[in-house]
Amino acid sequence: MNSRSFWRRPQAILVAMLLLAGVAGLGMARAGQNLFSPGLHPALKLADPAEGPSKTGFAPVVKGVLPDVVNISTSKVVKATNPFSGNQDDIPPFFQQFFGQQFPGAGPDGRPQRPRDQREDSLGSGVIVSPDGYILTNNHVIDGATDVRVTLSDKRQLTAKIVGTDPKTDIAVLKVDGNDFHAITIGDSSKVEVGDYALAIGDPFGVGQTVTMGIVSAMNRGNLGIEDYEDFIQTDAPINPGNSGGALVNDRGELIGINTAILSHGSGGNEGIGFAVPVNLARQVMGQILDHGKVNRAYLGIMIQDVTPAIAKAMNLKDMQGVLVGDVSPNGPAKKSGIQRGDVITELNGKPVPDSRTLRMSISMMNPDSTVKLKLLRNGTPTDATVTLGTLPAAQEEAKAEEKGSEGALEGVTLQNLDSDTARQLGLPASTSGVVVTDIAPSSPVAASGLNRGDVIQEVNHEPVKSVAQAEVAIRKAGSNVLLLVNRKGNTMFIGIAK
C-alpha cells in the first residue's frame, strides 16, 4: 500500500487524526509543564535560597513578640437561684395550675429540687512581662474566676495565680510558676504619637494567636465611661472579643498598651475603634500591686471640673485652660496648703493642666506623701501652692433626692427653699443653706448647663443665697452671665449659665 492509498481510507484518516492529536497533546502537555512548573519555564525566576528572605513587613517583629502573648481561660461557679424554698405550699398556684405536682424542676416526690450551680468559662489574652512569670491582663478577663489557666505559644498549659487587681483601671496581674519565660520588651507610652504603627496581638474568639495591624488613632482618650481612670490609646488595629488583655505593640515590638475595649455599637465586633490601657499606667498599677497588694492612689482633696465657656466668661478668665476647684475637702491635703474653692489650677509640677481628666490621671499615678507644686489663678491673680499628697480614701455612699417646688428666676428651673428635712433627704447636714433645684424643663436653656435636680444652689456670682427670694434677686442682678455654686451630694461645684 502506498502512502496515497493510506490517506484515502476513512480508517486510515481516523488513525492519522488520532496520531496527530496524540502528538499535539504531548506537545501541549510539555508546554503546560513548562508554563506551570516554575523550575522549567525560562521566563520564570525562582528565588535563590542562598540569598535569604527579603522582609518588608512586620514578620520579624511579630516573630519576636508572639511567644510573649498568652491565652487565658477562666472558670467560675455561678450560684443558682431557687425561687421556691422547697415546700410544696410555696409553689405559686399559677405553676400548680399548669404543671400540677410535677412542674419543671420537681423531684420524684413532686417537690421542687434545688437548682444546680453552673460553671461559666471565658477566654481572654495576657502578656508575659517578666522572665519569672508575671503576666499583665485586664481585670474583666479574670474577674470572679475560681480557676485561671494560661496557654503559652508552645501549647504548654499552666495554672495561674491572681496576684492582684485594679478594677478602676481594668488591670490585673497574674503569676505562673517558672523562671525562664520569654518576656516582652516594655516600651514608653508617653512617646507614642498619633499615626504610629500599632499591632494588636491576642486570641480573638478563641481561634488562636492572631495579629492585626493599624495605627494609633488618638491618645489620652477619656470620659468614655469604660473605667474610673481612663487615659486610653485609641487604635484602628482590629480588636475583637478575646483580644482583651493582649498586647498592643509598636513597630519595634515594644509593648505600648494592654488591649481593653472596643466601640461596637452593639455588634460585638470590631468597627475600627479600639482602646488600650497605656503601658506606663499599667506598669505603675502593677508596681503598686506587687509592692502593696493593692493600688494606693494619691489625692489632692478637691473636687475639680473643666472650665466651660460660660464659666470662663462669668469668672473673667482669658481662656478655658486650667481646672476649676469646685470644692475643697475640710481635712484634705489641698485645704492644708491653702487652696480655695474657686481657684483655677493651671500647672502641675511645671506642666500645663488643660483639663480635669489630665489633672486627675496625673495625681492618681503619683505616690501618696509625694509633694507637688501647683500654679493657680485666684480671682485673676497668679499664685503658687505646694501640696503633700494624701492617700485616696474609700468612696462615700451617694445620696439621691427628688423634690418639687415653684418656677423662679431661671427660665424653666423650679427652686424650693431648703429646710433641715430636705437637707437630710439629700444626704446633707441639716445646717446646709441654699435653695434646691426641684425641676428643670428639658426645653430650658439651663438644661444643657450641667445643673441637675437635687442640686442645692448656695451662691450666685459669689453671693450666698439662703432663700428662693434671695436667689431670684441675685440671678436677675447677675445679668446675662450667671455663676452658680451648687452643692451636689455633699460636694460643691461651679456651673456657668448664659441666659
C-alpha positions as CSV (number, residue, x, y, z in Angstrom):
1,M,0.0,0.0,0.0
2,N,1.4,3.3,-1.0
3,S,1.1,6.4,1.0
4,R,-1.6,7.9,-1.2
5,S,-4.0,5.0,-0.7
6,F,-3.4,5.2,3.1
7,W,-4.7,8.7,3.3
8,R,-7.8,8.0,1.2
9,R,-9.2,5.3,3.5
10,P,-11.6,6.5,6.2
11,Q,-9.9,4.2,8.8
12,A,-6.5,5.5,7.8
13,I,-7.8,9.0,8.1
14,L,-9.1,8.3,11.6
15,V,-5.9,6.7,12.7
16,A,-3.9,9.7,11.3
17,M,-6.1,12.1,13.2
18,L,-5.6,10.2,16.4
19,L,-1.9,10.1,15.9
20,L,-1.8,13.9,15.2
21,A,-3.9,14.5,18.3
22,G,-1.6,12.5,20.4
23,V,1.4,14.3,19.2
24,A,-0.3,17.7,19.7
25,G,-1.4,16.6,23.2
26,L,2.1,15.6,24.1
27,G,3.3,19.0,22.9
28,M,0.7,20.8,24.9
29,A,1.5,18.7,27.9
30,R,5.1,19.6,27.6
31,A,4.2,23.3,27.0
32,G,1.9,23.1,30.0
33,Q,4.6,21.6,32.1
34,N,6.9,24.5,31.1
35,L,4.2,27.1,31.8
36,F,3.1,25.8,35.3
37,S,6.4,24.4,36.6
38,P,8.5,27.4,37.5
39,G,11.7,25.4,37.5
40,L,11.3,24.5,33.8
41,H,10.0,27.6,32.1
42,P,12.8,30.0,31.2
43,A,10.7,33.1,31.7
44,L,10.1,32.4,35.4
45,K,12.7,33.0,38.0
46,L,12.8,31.3,41.4
47,A,14.2,33.0,44.5
48,D,17.7,31.8,45.4
49,P,17.5,30.2,48.8
50,A,21.1,31.3,49.4
51,E,20.1,35.0,49.2
52,G,17.7,34.7,52.2
53,P,14.2,36.1,52.6
54,S,13.5,39.7,51.9
55,K,11.3,41.2,54.7
56,T,9.4,44.4,54.1
57,G,6.5,43.8,56.6
58,F,6.3,43.1,60.3
59,A,7.1,39.4,60.3
60,P,10.4,39.8,62.2
61,V,8.7,42.0,64.8
62,V,5.8,39.5,65.2
63,K,8.1,36.5,65.4
64,G,9.8,38.1,68.4
65,V,6.6,39.1,70.2
66,L,4.3,36.1,69.7
67,P,5.9,34.0,72.5
68,D,5.1,36.8,74.9
69,V,1.4,36.8,74.4
70,V,-0.7,34.0,76.0
71,N,-4.2,32.7,76.0
72,I,-6.1,33.0,79.3
73,S,-9.1,30.7,80.0
74,T,-11.1,31.1,83.2
75,S,-13.8,29.3,85.0
76,K,-16.1,30.4,87.8
77,V,-19.1,28.9,89.5
78,V,-22.3,30.9,89.3
79,K,-24.7,30.2,92.2
80,A,-28.1,29.2,91.0
81,T,-31.1,30.9,92.5
82,N,-34.1,29.0,93.7
83,P,-37.4,30.9,93.5
84,F,-39.1,28.4,95.9
85,S,-37.9,27.2,99.4
86,G,-38.6,23.6,98.6
87,N,-42.0,23.4,100.3
88,Q,-44.9,22.3,98.2
89,D,-47.0,25.0,99.7
90,D,-44.5,27.7,98.4
91,I,-45.2,26.8,94.8
92,P,-47.4,29.6,93.3
93,P,-50.9,28.5,92.3
94,F,-50.0,29.6,88.7
95,F,-47.4,26.8,88.4
96,Q,-49.6,24.2,90.2
97,Q,-52.5,25.0,87.8
98,F,-50.5,24.3,84.6
99,F,-48.0,21.7,85.9
100,G,-49.7,20.1,88.8
101,Q,-47.5,18.3,91.3
102,Q,-44.8,17.6,88.7
103,F,-43.9,21.1,87.5
104,P,-40.5,21.6,85.8
105,G,-37.6,21.0,88.2
106,A,-39.6,18.8,90.6
107,G,-38.1,15.7,92.1
108,P,-39.6,12.2,92.3
109,D,-41.8,13.3,95.2
110,G,-43.2,16.2,93.2
111,R,-41.3,18.8,95.3
112,P,-39.1,21.4,93.7
113,Q,-35.4,20.5,93.7
114,R,-32.6,23.0,94.4
115,P,-31.2,24.2,91.1
116,R,-27.6,23.2,90.4
117,D,-24.8,25.8,90.3
118,Q,-23.5,26.5,86.9
119,R,-19.9,26.8,85.7
120,E,-19.1,29.6,83.3
121,D,-16.0,29.6,81.1
122,S,-14.5,32.6,79.3
123,L,-11.4,33.4,77.2
124,G,-9.0,36.3,77.0
125,S,-5.4,37.2,76.5
126,G,-2.4,38.2,78.5
127,V,1.2,39.4,78.2
128,I,4.3,38.0,79.9
129,V,6.2,40.9,81.2
130,S,9.0,39.2,83.2
131,P,11.1,36.0,82.9
132,D,9.8,34.8,86.2
133,G,6.2,34.5,85.0
134,Y,4.4,37.7,85.8
135,I,1.6,38.4,83.3
136,L,-0.4,41.6,82.7
137,T,-4.1,41.3,81.6
138,N,-7.4,43.0,82.1
139,N,-9.3,42.8,85.3
140,H,-12.5,41.9,83.5
141,V,-10.8,38.9,81.9
142,I,-10.3,37.2,85.3
143,D,-13.0,38.9,87.4
144,G,-14.7,36.4,89.7
145,A,-12.7,33.5,88.4
146,T,-12.0,30.5,90.6
147,D,-9.7,28.8,88.1
148,V,-7.3,30.6,85.7
149,R,-5.3,28.7,83.1
150,V,-2.6,30.1,80.8
151,T,-1.7,28.6,77.4
152,L,1.7,29.6,76.1
153,S,2.5,29.9,72.4
154,D,4.3,26.5,72.6
155,K,0.9,25.0,73.7
156,R,2.0,24.4,77.3
157,Q,-0.8,25.0,79.8
158,L,-0.1,26.4,83.3
159,T,-2.2,27.3,86.2
160,A,-2.0,31.0,87.1
161,K,-2.4,32.7,90.4
162,I,-4.1,36.1,90.6
163,V,-1.6,38.4,92.3
164,G,-3.8,41.5,92.4
165,T,-6.4,43.5,90.5
166,D,-7.3,47.1,90.0
167,P,-10.9,47.4,88.6
168,K,-10.5,51.3,88.4
169,T,-8.1,50.9,85.5
170,D,-9.1,47.3,84.5
171,I,-5.6,45.9,85.1
172,A,-4.8,42.6,86.7
173,V,-1.5,40.9,87.5
174,L,-1.1,37.1,87.3
175,K,1.8,34.7,88.1
176,V,2.7,31.3,86.7
177,D,5.5,29.2,88.2
178,G,8.8,29.2,86.4
179,N,11.8,31.4,85.8
180,D,12.8,31.2,82.1
181,F,9.8,32.7,80.3
182,H,10.1,34.8,77.1
183,A,9.2,38.3,78.3
184,I,8.1,41.2,76.1
185,T,10.1,44.5,75.9
186,I,8.3,47.3,77.7
187,G,8.0,50.5,75.7
188,D,7.3,54.1,76.8
189,S,3.7,55.0,76.0
190,S,4.4,58.7,76.7
191,K,6.4,58.7,73.4
192,V,3.6,57.2,71.3
193,E,2.2,59.6,68.7
194,V,-0.9,59.6,66.6
195,G,-0.1,57.9,63.3
196,D,2.4,55.4,64.7
197,Y,2.0,51.8,63.6
198,A,0.3,49.6,66.1
199,L,0.0,45.8,66.2
200,A,-2.7,44.1,68.3
201,I,-1.9,40.6,69.4
202,G,-4.2,38.3,71.2
203,D,-6.6,35.4,70.9
204,P,-9.9,36.7,69.4
205,F,-12.9,34.4,69.6
206,G,-10.5,31.7,70.8
207,V,-9.3,30.9,67.3
208,G,-5.7,31.1,68.3
209,Q,-2.9,33.7,68.3
210,T,-3.8,36.5,65.9
211,V,-2.0,39.6,64.8
212,T,-3.8,42.7,63.4
213,M,-2.3,45.9,62.2
214,G,-3.4,49.6,62.3
215,I,-2.2,52.9,63.5
216,V,-2.6,54.9,66.7
217,S,-5.7,56.9,66.1
218,A,-5.7,59.1,69.2
219,M,-4.0,59.5,72.6
220,N,-5.3,60.3,76.1
221,R,-8.9,59.2,75.4
222,G,-11.1,59.6,78.4
223,N,-14.6,60.4,79.7
224,L,-15.8,57.2,77.9
225,G,-17.5,55.6,80.9
226,I,-15.5,52.4,80.5
227,E,-13.3,52.7,83.6
228,D,-12.9,55.1,86.5
229,Y,-9.5,56.2,85.4
230,E,-9.2,56.5,81.6
231,D,-6.2,57.5,79.6
232,F,-6.6,55.2,76.6
233,I,-4.6,54.8,73.4
234,Q,-7.1,54.6,70.6
235,T,-6.2,52.4,67.6
236,D,-7.9,51.1,64.5
237,A,-5.9,47.8,64.7
238,P,-8.8,45.3,64.8
239,I,-9.6,44.2,68.4
240,N,-12.3,41.6,68.9
241,P,-13.7,39.6,71.8
242,G,-10.9,37.5,73.3
243,N,-8.3,40.2,72.5
244,S,-8.9,41.7,75.9
245,G,-5.7,41.7,78.0
246,G,-3.5,41.2,74.9
247,A,-0.6,43.3,73.7
248,L,-0.6,46.5,71.7
249,V,2.9,46.8,70.3
250,N,4.8,49.4,68.2
251,D,6.7,48.6,65.0
252,R,9.8,47.7,67.1
253,G,7.9,45.0,69.1
254,E,7.7,47.1,72.3
255,L,4.6,46.8,74.5
256,I,2.8,50.2,74.5
257,G,-0.6,49.1,75.8
258,I,-2.9,46.4,77.0
259,N,-5.9,46.0,74.7
260,T,-9.1,46.6,76.7
261,A,-12.2,47.7,74.9
262,I,-13.9,48.3,71.6
263,L,-16.6,50.7,70.4
264,S,-19.0,48.4,68.6
265,H,-22.5,50.0,68.8
266,G,-23.9,46.7,69.9
267,S,-22.5,44.5,67.2
268,G,-19.9,42.9,69.5
269,G,-17.2,43.0,66.8
270,N,-14.5,45.4,65.6
271,E,-15.5,48.7,64.0
272,G,-12.1,50.3,63.9
273,I,-12.2,52.0,67.3
274,G,-10.3,50.1,70.0
275,F,-8.8,51.2,73.3
276,A,-5.8,50.1,75.2
277,V,-4.5,51.0,78.6
278,P,-1.1,52.7,78.2
279,V,1.7,50.6,79.4
280,N,3.1,53.4,81.6
281,L,-0.2,53.3,83.5
282,A,-0.3,49.5,83.6
283,R,3.3,49.3,84.8
284,Q,2.5,51.8,87.6
285,V,-0.5,49.8,88.7
286,M,1.5,46.6,88.6
287,G,4.2,48.1,90.7
288,Q,1.6,49.1,93.4
289,I,0.1,45.7,93.3
290,L,3.5,43.9,93.7
291,D,4.6,46.3,96.5
292,H,1.4,46.7,98.5
293,G,-1.0,44.0,97.2
294,K,-3.3,46.8,96.0
295,V,-3.2,50.2,94.4
296,N,-2.8,53.2,96.8
297,R,-3.7,56.3,94.9
298,A,-2.6,59.8,95.8
299,Y,-5.2,62.6,96.0
300,L,-5.4,66.4,96.5
301,G,-8.6,66.5,98.4
302,I,-10.5,68.7,95.9
303,M,-13.5,68.4,93.6
304,I,-12.4,69.6,90.1
305,Q,-14.2,70.5,86.9
306,D,-13.5,71.7,83.5
307,V,-13.7,75.4,82.7
308,T,-16.6,75.8,80.3
309,P,-17.2,78.9,78.1
310,A,-19.9,80.1,80.4
311,I,-17.7,79.7,83.5
312,A,-14.8,81.4,81.8
313,K,-17.0,84.4,80.8
314,A,-18.6,84.6,84.3
315,M,-15.2,84.5,86.0
316,N,-13.5,86.8,83.5
317,L,-10.9,84.2,82.5
318,K,-8.9,84.8,79.4
319,D,-9.3,81.3,78.1
320,M,-10.6,77.9,79.2
321,Q,-7.2,76.4,80.1
322,G,-6.9,75.0,83.6
323,V,-9.1,73.2,86.1
324,L,-11.6,74.9,88.4
325,V,-11.7,73.9,92.1
326,G,-15.3,73.4,92.9
327,D,-14.9,72.2,96.4
328,V,-12.1,71.5,99.0
329,S,-12.2,68.6,101.5
330,P,-12.2,70.0,105.0
331,N,-9.2,67.9,106.2
332,G,-7.6,67.2,102.9
333,P,-4.1,68.0,101.6
334,A,-5.3,70.9,99.5
335,K,-7.0,72.6,102.4
336,K,-3.9,72.4,104.5
337,S,-1.9,74.0,101.7
338,G,-4.3,76.9,101.4
339,I,-6.1,76.0,98.1
340,Q,-9.5,77.6,98.0
341,R,-12.8,77.0,96.2
342,G,-12.8,79.0,93.0
343,D,-9.1,78.7,92.4
344,V,-8.1,77.7,88.8
345,I,-5.2,75.2,88.7
346,T,-3.1,76.0,85.5
347,E,0.1,74.0,86.1
348,L,1.2,70.8,87.9
349,N,5.0,70.5,88.5
350,G,5.7,72.9,85.7
351,K,3.4,71.3,83.1
352,P,0.2,72.8,81.8
353,V,-3.1,71.3,83.1
354,P,-5.6,71.6,80.2
355,D,-8.5,69.8,81.8
356,S,-9.7,67.9,84.8
357,R,-9.1,64.5,83.4
358,T,-5.4,65.3,82.9
359,L,-5.0,66.5,86.5
360,R,-6.9,63.5,87.9
361,M,-4.8,61.0,86.0
362,S,-1.5,62.7,86.8
363,I,-2.3,62.8,90.5
364,S,-3.5,59.2,90.5
365,M,-0.2,57.9,89.1
366,M,1.8,59.6,91.9
367,N,2.7,58.0,95.2
368,P,0.9,59.2,98.4
369,D,3.1,61.5,100.5
370,S,4.8,62.9,97.4
371,T,5.0,66.7,97.0
372,V,3.6,68.6,94.0
373,K,3.9,72.3,93.0
374,L,0.8,74.0,91.6
375,K,0.3,77.3,89.8
376,L,-3.2,78.8,90.4
377,L,-5.3,81.7,89.4
378,R,-7.2,83.2,92.4
379,N,-9.6,86.0,91.4
380,G,-7.4,86.5,88.3
381,T,-4.1,86.8,90.3
382,P,-1.4,84.1,89.8
383,T,-0.3,82.3,92.9
384,D,1.6,79.2,93.9
385,A,0.9,76.3,96.2
386,T,2.9,73.3,97.4
387,V,0.9,70.2,98.4
388,T,1.9,67.0,100.1
389,L,-0.5,64.4,98.6
390,G,-2.6,62.1,100.7
391,T,-4.0,58.6,100.1
392,L,-7.3,58.4,98.3
393,P,-10.0,57.4,100.8
394,A,-12.7,54.9,100.0
395,A,-15.6,56.3,98.1
396,Q,-18.5,57.6,100.2
397,E,-22.1,56.5,99.7
398,E,-24.0,58.8,97.4
399,A,-27.5,60.1,98.2
400,K,-30.3,60.7,95.8
401,A,-33.3,63.1,96.0
402,E,-36.4,64.1,94.2
403,E,-38.1,67.3,95.2
404,K,-40.8,69.7,94.0
405,G,-41.2,73.5,94.1
406,S,-42.2,76.5,92.0
407,E,-40.5,78.1,89.0
408,G,-38.3,81.1,89.7
409,A,-35.9,83.5,88.0
410,L,-34.1,81.0,85.8
411,E,-36.2,80.1,82.8
412,G,-37.5,76.5,83.1
413,V,-35.9,76.0,86.6
414,T,-38.0,75.3,89.7
415,L,-36.5,76.2,93.1
416,Q,-37.5,75.5,96.6
417,N,-36.3,76.7,100.0
418,L,-34.1,74.2,101.8
419,D,-35.2,73.0,105.2
420,S,-33.5,70.6,107.5
421,D,-35.7,67.6,106.5
422,T,-35.0,68.2,102.8
423,A,-31.3,68.5,103.5
424,R,-31.3,65.2,105.3
425,Q,-33.1,63.6,102.3
426,L,-30.4,64.9,100.1
427,G,-27.7,63.4,102.3
428,L,-26.6,66.9,103.5
429,P,-26.1,68.2,107.0
430,A,-29.3,69.8,108.5
431,S,-27.4,73.1,108.7
432,T,-26.8,73.3,105.0
433,S,-28.1,76.6,103.5
434,G,-29.3,77.4,100.0
435,V,-32.1,76.6,97.6
436,V,-33.0,73.3,96.0
437,V,-33.4,72.7,92.3
438,T,-36.5,70.6,92.1
439,D,-37.2,70.6,88.3
440,I,-35.6,71.6,85.1
441,A,-37.6,71.8,81.9
442,P,-35.9,69.9,79.0
443,S,-36.5,72.8,76.7
444,S,-34.9,75.3,79.1
445,P,-31.5,76.9,78.2
446,V,-30.3,75.7,81.6
447,A,-30.9,72.0,80.7
448,A,-27.6,71.8,78.9
449,S,-25.6,73.7,81.6
450,G,-25.0,70.7,83.9
451,L,-27.4,71.8,86.6
452,N,-29.4,68.8,88.0
453,R,-32.5,68.2,90.0
454,G,-31.5,67.9,93.7
455,D,-28.6,70.4,93.4
456,V,-28.5,73.0,96.2
457,I,-27.6,76.5,94.9
458,Q,-25.5,78.1,97.7
459,E,-24.1,81.1,95.8
460,V,-25.0,83.2,92.8
461,N,-22.0,85.1,91.4
462,H,-20.2,84.6,94.7
463,E,-23.1,86.0,96.8
464,P,-24.5,83.5,99.3
465,V,-28.2,82.8,99.0
466,K,-30.4,81.2,101.7
467,S,-33.9,81.5,100.1
468,V,-35.6,81.5,96.8
469,A,-36.3,85.2,97.0
470,Q,-32.6,85.9,97.5
471,A,-31.6,83.6,94.7
472,E,-34.0,85.3,92.3
473,V,-32.7,88.8,93.2
474,A,-29.1,87.6,92.7
475,I,-29.8,85.9,89.4
476,R,-31.5,88.9,88.0
477,K,-28.7,91.1,89.2
478,A,-26.1,88.9,87.6
479,G,-27.4,89.8,84.1
480,S,-26.6,87.5,81.1
481,N,-23.8,85.5,82.8
482,V,-24.6,83.6,86.0
483,L,-22.1,81.7,88.0
484,L,-23.7,79.3,90.5
485,L,-22.0,77.4,93.3
486,V,-24.1,74.3,93.8
487,N,-23.8,71.5,96.4
488,R,-24.3,68.1,94.9
489,K,-24.5,65.2,97.2
490,G,-22.2,66.9,99.7
491,N,-19.6,68.3,97.2
492,T,-19.7,71.8,95.8
493,M,-19.0,72.8,92.1
494,F,-19.4,75.8,89.9
495,I,-21.9,75.9,87.0
496,G,-21.9,78.7,84.5
497,I,-25.2,79.7,82.8
498,A,-25.5,82.1,79.9
499,K,-29.1,83.5,79.9
